[in-house]
Amino acid sequence: MWQSIFWHAPALIIPISLVYGATRFESPVEITKEALHWIRRLVVFLASVAIVVHFLTWLV
């Protein structure tokens, strides 16, 4: 089976986002909102890094 770090990313992004949201808010609704914001931020950041690395390896 094809191994990749990206298979583990969702399992790490979701709990990290929930814990971060829980450290800032007490209401479950606010925790969920903050977690969803952080999930989006982390996914965009990781995708950006993956795209940059992909293009850098393509140039070399």
C-alpha positions in Angstrom: 0.0 0.0 0.0 1.2 3.5 -0.8 2.5 5.3 2.3 2.3 9.0 2.7 2.3 11.5 5.5 -0.9 13.0 4.1 -2.9 9.9 5.2 -2.0 10.9 8.8 -2.7 14.6 8.5 -6.5 14.5 9.2 -5.9 12.4 12.3 -3.5 15.1 13.5 -5.2 18.3 12.3 -8.7 17.6 13.9 -7.5 16.9 17.5 -5.0 19.8 17.4 -7.7 22.2 16.3 -10.2 20.9 18.9 -7.7 21.2 21.7 -6.6 24.7 20.6 -10.3 25.8 20.5 -10.9 24.3 23.9 -8.1 26.2 25.4 -9.6 29.5 24.3 -13.3 28.9 24.8 -15.6 27.0 27.1 -18.8 26.9 25.0 -19.0 23.8 22.7 -20.3 26.0 19.9 -17.4 28.4 20.2 -14.9 25.5 20.4 -16.4 24.0 17.3 -16.2 27.3 15.4 -12.6 27.9 16.5 -11.7 24.3 15.6 -13.2 24.7 12.1 -11.3 28.0 11.6 -8.0 26.2 12.6 -8.7 23.2 10.4 -9.1 25.5 7.4 -5.9 27.4 8.3 -3.8 24.3 8.8 -5.1 22.7 5.6 -4.4 25.8 3.5 -0.9 26.1 5.1 0.0 22.5 4.6 -1.3 22.5 1.0 0.7 25.7 0.3 3.9 24.0 1.6 3.2 20.9 -0.4 2.7 22.9 -3.6 5.9 24.8 -3.0 7.9 21.6 -2.3 6.4 20.0 -5.4 7.4 22.9 -7.6 10.9 23.0 -6.1 11.4 19.3 -6.7 10.1 19.8 -10.3 12.7 22.5 -10.9 15.7 20.5 -9.6 
